[in-house]
Amino acid sequence: MRCVIAANGPDENASVERFGRCAYFVFYDTESKQTEFVENQWKEAMGGAGIQSAQFVVQKGAKKVFTGRIGPNAEMVLKNAGVEIISASGKVKDIIEKL
């Protein structure tokens, strides 16, 4: 299963942060154990960062999102696509270890 973690940096020691404005999306595949760090190109958008981020995550095939906070528009996009949203805190590596 492909999961994504909203993070403030491009490594496993990064902290979980809010979804639409996070610095990086950390994609983790629970079957292959592969991790991919993708910079959030919408983090400084004037508007619609959450929606665009959510659409990107859905297109990349994520089934679960781990985030500190999420706006209502991004939440709606993810839920409509069947993506589970999990409130999280701490480090990326801690979430990956639990997966």
N, C-alpha and C positions, 0 to 999 in steps of 0.2 A: 504494500500500500504506500502511496506517495503522500507524504505529509509536508507541511511548510511551517516554518517558525519565523515570526517577525522579529528581526534582530537589529541591534545597533552597530554591528560590525561584521566583517567577513571571516569570522573564525568561530570555533566551538566555545571559546571563552567569552563571546559576546553575550550581552544581556538581552532578554526578551523585552520588546517594547510595543508601542501601539502599532496597529496594522497599517493604515494608509500612508503614514509618514515615516515608517521604519526605514533605516538606511539600506538594509539587505533582507532578502528573502532567503531562508535556508531551506532548501528542498532536501528531504531525506526519504529514501526508499527503504522500507522495513524488510523487504525481501532481499535486495541486492546489497544492502548496507552502505549504499553510495550516498555521498553528500555533495550537494551543489550549492554554491553561494552566488546569488544573482543580485546585483545592485538594483535598488528600487528607483527606476527612472522617473517616477511620479512623486517622489518625496517632497519636492519643492514646487509642485504644480499650484497654480493660483486657485484652482477648484477642481473637484472631482477626483482627487487623489485616491480616495478609498474605493470608489467604483472602478476606476481603471486598474488599480492594484488587484481588486477582487476578480475582475475579468481575466487578468493575466494569470493569476493563480489557478483559476478554473481551466483555462486553456492549457496550462502545464500539467493538468491531471491530478491536482491535489485533492485528497479526500478528507483531510483534517487540517485545520489551521490552529496553531498555538500562538496566542497573542495576549499582550497586556490589556489592551482596550481595542474596541472596534466601533466605528461609527455605524449609524443605522442604515445608511445606503449600502455600504460595503457588506454589512451583515445580511441585508436582503438579497443581494446578488449571490452571495455564497450559499445561503439557505435555499434559494430557488434552484441552485445547481446541485443541491444535495450534499454540500460540504459541511462537515461537522466543525463547529467553532468551540475551541477549548480555551478558557481563561487560564493564563499561565504567568509565572514570574520566574526569576532566577536566570541561570545560564543555559545557553543552547545545548551544551554537552549534557546537562542534567536531564533535559527532555529526551535527547537522543538515547541516553542510557535506559530510560524508562520504557522507551519504545522497543 
